[in-house]
Amino acid sequence: MTNTQQETLKQPPPPLLPRPIKLPTTSETTLSNGLLVVVVQDQRLPLVSYRLALRSGDAHDPQELPGLMDMLTGLLTEGTQSRTSREIADEVARLGATLQAGANSDYTTVAASSLTTFSDEILELLADVALRPVFPANEVELTKQNTKESLKQQRAQPSFLATEMVARVMFGAHPYSVTAPTPEAIDATTQEKLIEFHRSKFIPNNAVLLVAGDVEHDSLLKRIERLFGNWHRDSVDGDDFPAPPTRTSRAAYVIDRPGSAQANIVIANSGITRTSPDYFPLLVMHTVLGANASSRLFMNLREEKGYTYGAYSSLDARRTAGTFRATAEVRTAVTGDSLKEFFYELGRIRSEPVSEKELADAKSYLTGVFPIRLETQEGLIDQLLQIKMFGLPDNYLDTYRSQIQSVTRGQVQAVADKYVRPDEAAIVIVGDGAQLTEQIKPYAEDIQFYNTAGEKKSKGDALSEKSTARYAGNWSLQIDTPLGQSIPATLTLTQTVNGLSGKIESEMGIGELVSATVEGESLSAVVSLDVAGHAIEATISAEVTDNQIEGTISLQDAPALTFSGTNAKGQESA
């Protein structure tokens, strides 16, 4: 082998030139009631996909009933005027189809797919659940109870607590600040309120029906007219929301989880709407900074420093507001060191132009993954849905790659300077406040502390004798498992001069209480369990009413388990 050949083998082959993307032809028709119908004929496979999308989402919930749209969409398939929940499920199974509904902050979708042979049947079923749901009272009550249990499990997850606080701080009075319903809102939800909310939001002139697949255009439109033509139009609510607050200084918000072995860090700045002219330069900048495992944040905090399994940035661009965030989950002991590296990288992306190689790699990545999103019917129809829901240009898919390729180094630095503003950032950290305070001080003079219920507290909140007395005693617990079984356990809590000590015993092992925090009727504790000779950390979040206790216990890398119990032997004090 010659020297020239050896040198050639050391160099990776150059990337291939981009190939043109051939998109199926799209046709649009608006029915007399205002429903826009978008049809994409794609006969490569005998499949068809439907999306009924409405421009109302979680942000349009009544202020006093957060989470109403999520509950509504979860109940759409639980009964209509002509079908029971069981009949709907059986029919979907018989067709080998899919039928589901969901909502995000900006819009709501009812989605269905099937073989072309059953396309008429699944479309009729989609129309039935979308237009004629009855929200059976028994299903409403079951959903309310399940939602309450889910809330308890969410509050045991650091990632949820971080997301909740970021939304509160960054969006203020804007409805994007709401990430979950409250128990009071769940209790206040009724069948009648669901019916009225459905009537006010599910209106044709607020909706788009997208169809992609092996269909015959004219016959499909006739069937859609028969199924949806009598759907009555009405007035449409807009997006008249309060503007998010303007940040002028840096502050830290600590959600205290005593004894936590790691800290979840989110550093947030105000961002853009989805239709902002800065979207593509910001997307390229975000790709250089933290979008993937070759970006700057990942290479610094993981590869060089070993502080975390991964550090990333995220671009959250919605219809009326957005944020730009940098995130990582790190060991508690290196939280301060991690903040140092975060702010180093956030400063560097502003002050130094990205290299030609970084720019080229980011563009190559973005233009390379884009066609993959369009390869399947589901991927294509989801992209078309976003175009309609966010008001993007009709030629968005055709021009996407050229928009990316036209971004310059100067534009990247300009949007970094505009949207990455470390001196105005909100630093949200979920972890052990006692171990984090001194590490955070060099990076934020204003440090606010919250408990896991989201309630603000003073830095030095301590466990008083009065606050801990009600928890002392022997608690007989029943821990629910995902298999529907219950595991008996005993939680022994003893009051001491420093707060609470104790242990938990069950067939899973014996655990010693490492720490505990009491806020009113809420107990948060960390337990060190010995399971088969291995120490495993578990987190307990509970509420106490009289001699009753209920809450969740979360093991490392496992879903939270709910439990309930009673103070079997009364209160005991040390």
VOGU-3710 file (C-alpha; in Angstrom, 3 decimals, decimal comma):
1> mtntqqetlk> 0,000/0,000/0,000  1,425/3,359/-1,006  1,800/6,323/1,348  -0,902/8,141/-0,604  -3,322/5,240/-0,113  -2,511/5,086/3,605  -3,171/8,802/4,006  -6,459/8,413/2,090  -7,626/5,710/4,502  -7,043/8,021/7,476
11> qppppllprp> -9,502/10,571/6,124  -13,238/9,925/6,307  -15,026/10,183/2,974  -16,642/13,573/2,296  -20,391/13,811/2,844  -22,592/13,200/-0,162  -24,345/16,129/-1,769  -27,889/16,648/-0,462  -30,480/14,832/-2,538  -33,755/16,569/-3,333
21> iklpttsett> -36,739/15,632/-1,186  -39,757/14,615/-3,224  -42,833/15,497/-1,203  -46,279/14,155/-2,122  -48,736/16,640/-3,592  -50,975/18,314/-1,027  -54,511/19,555/-1,694  -56,640/21,768/0,555  -60,399/22,159/0,737  -62,457/24,231/3,176
31> lsngllvvvv> -65,957/22,967/3,990  -68,854/25,379/4,328  -68,608/25,180/8,135  -64,969/26,326/8,068  -63,244/22,947/8,546  -60,007/22,904/6,539  -59,270/19,506/4,971  -55,689/18,764/3,884  -55,149/15,595/1,834  -51,788/14,044/0,946
41> qdqrlplvsy> -52,088/11,104/-1,454  -49,264/8,646/-0,763  -49,842/5,225/-2,302  -46,493/3,623/-1,427  -48,166/1,536/1,303  -51,804/0,473/1,894  -52,072/2,697/4,980  -53,925/5,859/5,913  -53,370/8,312/8,779  -55,821/10,941/10,073
51> rlalrsgdah> -55,275/13,961/12,326  -58,095/16,184/13,504  -56,295/19,159/15,035  -57,822/22,090/16,907  -56,047/25,370/17,641  -56,952/25,179/21,336  -54,724/23,472/23,869  -53,843/23,461/27,541  -53,207/27,211/27,440  -56,907/27,692/26,712
61> dpqelpglmd> -58,103/25,912/29,858  -60,334/27,951/32,167  -58,124/29,674/34,722  -59,930/27,945/37,581  -59,709/24,488/35,937  -56,128/23,837/34,815  -55,738/20,460/33,156  -59,289/20,409/31,778  -58,247/19,857/28,156  -55,954/16,989/29,132
71> mltglltegt> -58,764/15,318/31,055  -61,179/15,936/28,179  -58,928/14,340/25,564  -58,303/11,370/27,833  -62,057/10,800/28,028  -62,935/11,203/24,337  -62,563/7,481/23,666  -64,472/6,445/26,800  -67,965/6,719/25,367  -70,092/8,450/22,716
81> qsrtsreiad> -73,815/8,814/22,073  -73,807/5,472/20,238  -70,832/3,527/21,649  -69,562/2,535/25,077  -65,907/2,632/26,066  -65,689/-1,140/25,605  -67,313/-1,018/22,172  -64,872/1,657/20,995  -61,862/-0,336/22,220  -63,192/-3,562/20,643
91> evarlgatlq> -63,799/-1,878/17,300  -60,311/-0,361/17,186  -58,840/-3,781/18,007  -60,978/-5,510/15,361  -59,737/-3,102/12,711  -56,114/-3,428/13,822  -56,142/0,367/13,970  -55,057/3,110/16,353  -57,207/5,835/17,881  -56,013/8,321/20,474
101> agansdyttv> -56,323/11,924/21,563  -54,040/14,368/23,354  -53,216/18,007/23,895  -50,186/20,223/24,371  -50,101/23,878/25,339  -51,043/25,157/21,867  -53,300/22,586/20,205  -55,317/19,389/20,567  -55,313/16,354/18,272  -57,460/13,307/17,689
111> aasslttfsd> -55,362/10,809/15,720  -56,230/7,579/13,943  -54,567/5,209/11,498  -55,410/1,928/9,800  -54,966/-0,176/6,701  -56,590/1,401/3,653  -59,183/-1,397/3,686  -60,578/-0,042/6,957  -60,076/3,668/6,308  -63,816/4,425/6,138
121> eilelladva> -64,508/2,648/9,425  -61,709/4,308/11,391  -62,603/7,758/10,017  -66,203/7,282/11,127  -64,981/6,233/14,574  -62,705/9,291/14,776  -65,634/11,548/13,902  -67,818/9,867/16,525  -65,389/10,312/19,450  -64,418/13,846/18,397
131> lrpvfpanev> -67,920/15,213/17,793  -70,234/13,162/20,031  -68,485/12,245/23,311  -70,692/11,946/26,406  -68,045/11,769/29,159  -69,735/9,012/31,225  -69,920/9,921/34,910  -68,227/6,699/36,045  -65,345/7,265/33,609  -65,001/10,875/34,767
141> eltkqntkes> -64,690/9,799/38,402  -62,155/7,095/37,525  -60,082/9,558/35,503  -60,156/12,065/38,349  -58,829/9,499/40,817  -56,132/8,328/38,383  -55,084/11,915/37,718  -54,693/12,563/41,445  -52,476/9,505/41,783  -50,406/10,627/38,809
151> lkqqraqpsf> -49,929/14,022/40,437  -48,474/12,369/43,525  -46,042/10,393/41,384  -45,075/13,492/39,399  -44,177/15,409/42,553  -41,701/12,662/43,434  -39,801/13,217/40,158  -37,067/15,907/40,179  -37,479/16,491/36,435  -41,155/17,430/36,908
161> latemvarvm> -40,335/19,757/39,823  -37,707/21,518/37,719  -40,030/21,883/34,714  -42,811/23,206/36,935  -40,611/25,885/38,522  -39,098/26,971/35,203  -42,584/27,443/33,772  -43,718/29,477/36,794  -40,673/31,732/36,770  -40,369/32,246/33,019
171> fgahpysvta> -44,025/32,613/32,006  -45,582/34,351/35,038  -49,243/35,171/34,354  -49,124/33,591/30,881  -50,988/30,227/30,855  -47,808/28,442/29,701  -46,826/28,736/33,370  -49,262/25,918/34,250  -47,772/22,447/33,875  -50,235/20,312/35,844
181> ptpeaidatt> -53,701/20,513/37,381  -54,269/21,028/41,077  -56,195/18,556/43,273  -58,808/21,280/43,765  -59,251/21,705/39,998  -59,601/17,952/39,563  -62,258/17,790/42,269  -64,141/20,685/40,645  -64,263/18,999/37,223  -67,657/17,540/36,370
191> qekliefhrs> -69,342/15,807/33,455  -71,301/18,997/32,758  -68,180/21,168/32,655  -66,472/18,750/30,276  -69,478/18,777/27,938  -69,622/22,578/27,947  -65,854/22,950/27,404  -65,977/20,458/24,529  -68,845/22,414/22,952  -66,879/25,674/23,164
201> kfipnnavll> -63,552/24,403/21,814  -64,378/21,618/19,352  -65,684/23,795/16,514  -64,937/23,279/12,803  -63,671/26,761/11,988  -61,021/26,204/14,698  -59,898/22,875/13,218  -57,933/21,164/10,470  -58,443/17,574/9,299  -55,248/16,166/7,788
211> vagdvehdsl> -55,230/12,919/5,816  -52,152/11,140/4,470  -51,993/7,798/2,737  -53,481/5,527/0,137  -56,767/7,349/-0,478  -58,881/8,408/-3,446  -59,264/12,170/-3,197  -62,805/12,801/-4,465  -64,511/9,914/-2,679  -62,656/10,805/0,530
221> lkrierlfgn> -63,923/14,403/0,414  -67,495/13,195/-0,058  -67,196/10,951/3,022  -65,660/13,768/5,078  -68,537/16,041/4,038  -71,045/13,425/5,225  -69,292/12,874/8,565  -68,302/16,452/9,406  -70,579/18,653/7,289  -73,225/19,075/10,030
231> whrdsvdgdd> -70,629/20,156/12,592  -71,710/23,702/13,466  -69,295/26,614/13,341  -69,033/29,123/16,199  -66,912/32,007/17,459  -63,248/31,242/18,114  -61,216/32,397/21,112  -57,848/33,879/20,241  -54,491/33,789/21,999  -54,960/36,963/24,011
241> fpapptrtsr> -52,626/36,046/26,863  -50,556/38,201/29,263  -46,969/38,675/28,152  -44,306/36,685/30,053  -42,350/38,749/32,592  -39,196/40,551/31,495  -36,134/39,407/33,430  -33,518/42,001/34,371  -31,295/40,063/36,774  -30,076/36,579/37,602
251> aayvidrpgs> -31,742/34,579/40,383  -31,686/31,000/41,648  -34,732/28,948/42,611  -33,965/25,862/44,708  -36,544/23,100/45,153  -35,322/21,457/48,334  -35,155/17,635/48,409  -33,128/16,874/51,555  -30,642/14,042/51,137  -30,872/13,979/47,344
261> aqanivians> -27,716/12,530/45,800  -27,976/14,624/42,647  -29,035/18,075/41,506  -31,200/18,789/38,481  -30,029/22,063/36,917  -31,978/24,196/34,445  -30,668/27,599/33,336  -33,387/29,457/31,419  -33,714/32,618/29,352  -36,672/34,032/27,472
271> gitrtspdyf> -36,936/32,649/23,949  -38,926/33,041/20,741  -42,246/32,133/19,190  -42,327/29,393/16,554  -42,774/31,872/13,704  -39,910/34,164/14,755  -37,513/35,166/11,932  -34,713/34,202/14,342  -35,873/30,567/14,480  -33,370/29,052/12,041
281> pllvmhtvlg> -30,255/30,946/13,280  -31,245/30,065/16,857  -31,779/26,424/15,889  -28,264/26,256/14,432  -26,780/28,017/17,473  -28,597/25,608/19,822  -27,228/22,653/17,813  -23,666/23,910/18,299  -24,189/24,629/21,975  -26,132/21,677/23,320
291> anassrlfmn> -28,523/19,802/21,037  -26,669/16,475/20,946  -23,757/14,404/22,197  -21,189/16,253/20,075  -22,241/19,733/21,192  -20,212/22,010/23,464  -22,140/21,465/26,711  -22,011/17,682/26,412  -18,332/17,610/25,509  -17,451/19,908/28,417
301> lreekgytyg> -19,562/18,697/31,342  -19,590/15,010/30,474  -16,600/14,151/28,317  -14,033/16,518/29,862  -15,277/16,978/33,437  -17,325/13,844/34,070  -19,941/15,742/36,080  -22,988/14,201/34,396  -24,264/11,618/31,950  -25,375/14,409/29,655
311> ayssldarrt> -25,663/18,198/29,396  -27,878/19,778/26,765  -29,678/22,894/25,595  -33,295/23,030/24,459  -35,203/25,429/22,234  -38,826/25,657/23,382  -40,603/27,763/20,735  -44,404/27,800/21,020  -47,158/29,801/19,386  -47,108/32,835/21,689
321> agtfrataev> -43,900/32,584/23,763  -40,868/30,408/24,419  -37,701/29,775/26,399  -34,106/28,758/25,775  -32,669/26,378/28,379  -29,470/24,601/29,359  -29,902/21,467/31,477  -28,037/18,676/33,249  -28,427/16,255/36,145  -25,197/16,260/38,180
331> rtavtgdslk> -23,838/14,867/41,428  -24,722/17,176/44,313  -21,064/17,722/45,202  -20,215/19,168/41,767  -23,215/21,484/41,363  -21,120/24,619/41,777  -18,435/23,326/39,408  -21,133/22,488/36,872  -22,600/25,982/37,087  -19,121/27,364/36,421
341> effyelgrir> -18,843/25,356/33,198  -22,402/26,172/32,139  -21,788/29,901/32,442  -18,420/29,543/30,727  -20,078/27,952/27,690  -23,018/30,366/27,728  -20,565/33,259/27,742  -18,346/31,745/25,043  -21,192/31,185/22,563  -21,963/34,916/22,887
351> sepvsekela> -18,463/36,311/22,728  -16,665/34,045/20,220  -17,855/33,287/16,687  -18,453/29,574/16,162  -15,854/27,887/13,990  -16,484/27,040/10,347  -16,352/23,346/11,261  -18,912/23,721/14,063  -21,217/25,607/11,732  -20,840/23,042/8,964
361> daksyltgvf> -21,363/20,122/11,372  -24,513/21,694/12,820  -25,957/22,313/9,362  -25,072/18,793/8,264  -26,786/17,334/11,325  -29,967/19,374/10,931  -30,340/18,824/7,200  -29,432/15,144/7,609  -32,069/14,273/10,206  -34,792/16,329/8,510
371> pirletqegl> -35,623/13,836/5,698  -35,872/11,042/8,289  -38,818/12,863/9,868  -40,664/12,715/6,547  -39,988/9,079/5,665  -43,146/7,701/7,254  -46,771/8,688/6,876  -46,964/9,484/10,577  -43,861/11,677/10,403  -45,095/13,558/7,341
381> idqllqikmf> -48,573/14,214/8,718  -47,134/15,420/12,030  -44,949/17,934/10,176  -47,954/19,167/8,191  -49,934/19,454/11,433  -47,299/21,750/12,950  -47,354/23,939/9,850  -51,094/24,475/10,266  -51,143/24,798/14,051  -48,249/27,281/14,246
391> glpdnyldty> -49,105/29,239/11,098  -45,867/28,375/9,292  -45,482/29,076/5,546  -47,024/26,485/3,221  -43,603/25,896/1,620  -41,928/25,308/5,012  -40,909/21,710/4,247  -39,599/22,618/0,780  -37,420/25,450/2,084  -36,297/23,966/5,423
401> rsqiqsvtrg> -32,851/22,808/4,279  -32,092/25,995/2,353  -33,076/28,042/5,407  -30,586/26,056/7,501  -27,829/26,282/4,904  -28,204/30,071/4,615  -27,419/30,705/8,306  -24,081/32,500/8,769  -21,579/32,622/11,630  -22,558/36,235/12,205
411> qvqavadkyv> -26,240/35,314/12,567  -25,371/32,571/15,053  -23,448/34,998/17,235  -26,173/37,644/16,898  -28,949/35,340/18,173  -26,660/34,020/20,916  -26,096/37,581/22,113  -29,831/38,295/21,887  -31,277/35,193/23,578  -28,473/33,665/25,676
421> rpdeaaiviv> -28,280/36,202/28,498  -26,504/34,708/31,533  -26,899/37,878/33,626  -30,706/37,625/33,320  -31,007/33,855/33,655  -33,256/31,916/35,988  -31,259/29,120/37,644  -33,611/26,345/38,766  -32,076/23,513/40,804  -33,810/20,533/42,390
431> gdgaqlteqi> -31,698/18,972/45,130  -30,541/19,090/48,735  -30,750/22,784/49,621  -28,392/22,466/52,607  -25,618/21,158/50,347  -26,366/23,500/47,449  -26,534/26,941/49,044  -22,820/27,688/49,288  -22,200/26,241/45,816  -24,832/28,491/44,257
441> kpyaediqfy> -23,827/31,755/45,998  -21,029/32,678/43,540  -23,529/32,559/40,685  -26,644/34,195/42,168  -27,085/36,713/44,975  -30,842/36,138/45,005  -31,543/32,533/46,083  -35,115/31,464/46,776  -36,087/28,159/48,379  -39,207/26,047/47,773
451> ntagekkskg> -40,477/22,715/49,017  -41,568/19,925/46,687  -45,158/21,179/46,880  -43,982/24,367/45,170  -44,435/26,514/48,273  -41,832/29,153/49,043  -39,927/28,831/52,301  -37,137/30,634/54,100  -33,589/29,395/53,749  -33,266/28,321/57,347
461> dalsekstar> -36,557/26,455/57,773  -35,960/23,827/60,444  -37,979/21,005/61,879  -39,574/22,186/65,089  -40,765/19,952/67,896  -44,356/20,975/67,212  -44,165/20,287/63,488  -42,623/16,835/63,839  -44,658/15,483/66,756  -47,636/14,538/64,607
471> yagnwslqid> -45,442/12,288/62,438  -43,840/10,293/65,245  -45,075/6,738/65,757  -45,398/3,393/64,014  -47,151/3,634/60,656  -48,625/0,522/59,054  -48,386/0,994/55,290  -49,651/-0,735/52,162  -47,395/-0,042/49,156  -49,104/-0,505/45,775
481> tplgqsipat> -47,126/-2,228/43,009  -47,590/-1,871/39,212  -48,991/-5,439/39,165  -51,952/-4,447/41,322  -50,615/-6,099/44,470  -49,859/-4,474/47,826  -46,718/-4,854/49,898  -47,110/-4,384/53,677  -44,517/-2,182/55,359  -43,871/-0,488/58,679
491> ltltqtvngl> -42,600/3,086/58,872  -41,254/3,939/62,319  -40,663/7,638/62,987  -39,129/8,979/66,197  -38,957/12,618/67,236  -35,486/13,854/68,225  -34,014/17,231/69,078  -32,893/17,519/65,433  -36,203/16,519/63,890  -37,124/12,965/62,897
501> sgkiesemgi> -35,224/9,699/62,760  -36,525/6,265/61,929  -36,663/3,335/59,539  -38,916/1,509/57,090  -39,235/-2,274/56,965  -40,799/-4,407/54,221  -40,053/-7,459/52,113  -38,024/-5,121/49,863  -35,567/-4,602/52,720  -34,858/-2,399/55,720
511> gelvsatveg> -34,106/1,279/55,268  -32,755/3,939/57,596  -34,103/7,488/57,457  -31,299/9,729/56,181  -33,166/13,044/56,369  -36,652/14,489/56,655  -38,347/17,814/55,985  -41,789/18,814/57,271  -43,894/21,588/55,746  -47,349/21,813/57,333
521> eslsavvsld> -48,968/18,446/56,593  -46,325/17,432/54,036  -43,437/15,105/54,797  -40,425/14,648/52,514  -37,819/12,080/53,504  -34,852/10,207/52,083  -34,301/6,571/53,066  -31,208/4,435/52,493  -32,356/0,873/51,735  -30,184/-2,230/51,959
531> vaghaieati> -31,390/-4,485/49,124  -29,415/-7,701/48,611  -26,320/-6,065/50,046  -26,615/-2,931/47,914  -27,479/0,533/49,236  -30,358/2,097/47,287  -31,751/5,570/47,918  -35,523/6,025/48,116  -37,482/9,255/48,423  -40,734/9,496/50,374
541> saevtdnqie> -43,291/12,249/49,755  -46,399/12,066/51,936  -49,371/13,968/53,314  -50,680/13,380/56,869  -54,266/13,980/57,986  -55,023/13,020/61,597  -53,681/9,447/61,854  -53,829/8,775/58,107  -50,853/8,996/55,754  -50,643/8,664/51,974
551> gtislqdapa> -47,978/9,437/49,426  -45,335/7,952/47,158  -42,016/6,187/47,569  -39,566/6,481/44,695  -36,629/4,132/44,249  -33,662/5,027/42,084  -34,382/4,614/38,350  -37,857/3,188/39,005  -41,432/4,540/38,812  -42,888/5,983/42,013
561> ltfsgtnakg> -45,065/3,620/44,081  -48,096/4,946/45,939  -48,823/3,983/49,535  -51,317/4,673/52,288  -51,476/3,761/55,955  -52,397/4,559/59,516  -50,535/5,385/62,717  -51,003/1,940/64,243  -49,663/2,564/67,726  -50,317/6,247/68,180
571> qesa> -47,703/8,941/68,446  -44,507/8,272/70,301  -41,958/10,870/71,284  -38,334/10,366/72,079
//
